[in-house]
């Protein structure tokens, strides 16, 4: 990162993440080393480290930095973990998980976004990411089961197909609620085929789109 972005990134980490009790050294290191400004439109790069989501086109947003760090920390990612991401979007969350050494399979329903993020991943030499254009509600059966699943758009209920693709002992983070309303961020754990759901926080995500994708 050029110097001014590095300064803004450090300020973001101190004021938005550490101040809100994000404490994982590995997560903070990933946030520090993934240049967030590369994942927003060039016209908005001066706001890349603001404490807010930002539009990236197609009615989509890049999530608030704190939410990215919070959801990442909840997954307790370790190198080699196999993660399914629903909603590639800007690719920032994907890149943070990849920087942590995870094997990330990411599904994006908007084809233009699914294509454009690959150039950023290539530029950052992140080879442990596979992106496909598809309907996230279906998950990625061919690559299942997953150690963890992270959903970055809000369905109106927890998709059953995703729970089935979660490995025993795995976790899923998903915002659930009505379109364009406040949603509940849920932590789902699967243990011996028993599923538990914990409500964590109130959030606001773009809706998860359920459409046929060819």
N, C-alpha and C positions, 0 to 999 in steps of 0.2 A: 504494500500500500504506500502511496506517496505520503509525505509527512503529515499534511493537514488531515487526511483521512485517518491516519494512525492516531492522531491526537483525539479526533472525534470518537473513534472507536474506544479508546481507553476511557474517555469521559462517559460514554454509554455504558461500559462495563461497570464502572464505579457507581454511577448515579442511578442506572436503571436495573442492573442485575444484582450486584453485590448488596446494594442498599435494600433490595427486596428479597434478600436471603437466598439468592442463587449461590451455592457454595462449592459445587463440584469443580475441582481444579481442571479436570479434563474437559468439561463442558465450557468453562471460561476460556480455556486455551483454544478450543475449537472456534469459539466466537471471535476471539482475538485474531485468529489466523485465516478466517474465511472473509474475504473482502466484501462486505455487504453492499457497498456502492456498485459493484459489478452486476448486481441482481435487480436493480431498479432502472427505469428508463433514464437515459443520459440527462434529460432535462430535470430530473428529480434527484440527481446524485448529491446535491448539496443538502438534501434532507434524509439521506440514507440512514443516518444514525440517530434520527429523531425518535422520541418515545411515542411512536404511533405507527399504525399500518399505512401503507402507501399504495396507490393504484399502479398496476402494471399493464393495464389494458385488458380488453375482453371482459370487462366487468369484474376482474379479479384483483386481489391485493397481495402484497407481501406482508406477512404478519408482523405485529409489533415485536421488537427485539426481545422483550421480556417473555412474551408468550412462547417464542421459539426456544429460548433457553429453558423455560419452565417445563415445557413438554418434553424437551430432550432429556433433562435431568430426571424426570419421572420414569423414563424408559430404562434408566441405568445402563446406558450402552457401553459395551466393551468390544475390543477388537475381535472381528470374526462373527459378531452377532448378525443374524440374517433378518433384515427388517423390510416389511412392506409399507410403503408410503402411498396413501391415497390422496392425490392432489399435488402434483409436482409444482404447479404454479410457477413462481419465479425461479425455483430451484435452490433457494437459500437454505431452507430446512434440510433438503436432500444433501447439500454440500456439507453442512455441519455434521450430519450423521456419518457421511463418508470420511470426513476428516478424522473422526473418532475411530476409524478402522472398521466400520460396519459395512456389510455387504447389503447395498440398498437397491431394492426393486421398487420403482416408482411408476405410478399410473396417472396419466393426465388425460382428461376428457376433451380438452381443447387442443386440437392437433398442432396449431401454430406454436403454442407454448411447449408442447412435447418435443418439437423439432428444435426450437431456438435455444433451449437450455443446454442442449448437448454441446454447443460451441463453447459455452462458458465452462462446462465441466472439463472439456478437452484443454482449454486454456489453463485451467488450474491443475491439470494432470491428475484428475480424479477418475481413476479407471475402475473403481469398485462400485459403479452406479450403472444400472440398466433402466432405461426409461421406455415406456411404451404408451401409445395412444390407445385409450380404452375406457371402459365404464368401470369406475372404481367399486361400484356396488357388487360386481362380480369377483373382485379380488384377482388373484393371479394363481389359479389352480395348479398350473404346471410347475410352479416354483414353491408351492406350499409343502410342508407347514413352515410358519415363520416364528422366530423367537419373539418378535414384537411387531405390532402394527401401529402406525401413527396416521391419523386421519386429519387432514388440514382443511376440510370443508364440512359443513354441518348437514347430516341427514336428519330427517324428522324422527327417526328411531334407529336403534342400533342394528346394522345390517347383519342378519344371521349368517350369510355366506362368509363374512369376514371372521366371525367367531369360529366357524368351522375350520378356517385356515390358520388359526392360531395354535401354536404348539402347546402341549401340556406344560404348565409352568410359565407360560408366556403372558405378556401384558399388551393391552391395547389402550391407546389414548384417543378419544373421539369427542368432539363437541356435538351435542344432540339438542335439537330444538326446531322451532318454526323458522321459516324463511324470513330473513331480515328482522329477526327479533333477538332478544337475549337468549343465549343457549347455555346449557349446563355442560361443562367439560367433565367427562367421565373417565375414570380409570377402571378398566376391566381386567380381571385376572382369571386365568383358567388353570385349575388344579384338580387333577384326577377327574377330568370332565365336568367338574362343578365350576360354574361361572359366578363370579361375584362382581358387583358394580358399586363403585364409590363415586359420589358427586364431589368434585373438587372446587370448582370456581364458576362464576358466571362470566361468559365470554360472548364475543360476537364474531362469527365467521361467515364467509360467503356460503351460499347453499351448495350442497353436494348434488351434482346433476346426474339424473338417471335417464340416460338416452342410449339408444342402440348405436354402437360404433362399429363401422366396417373397416 
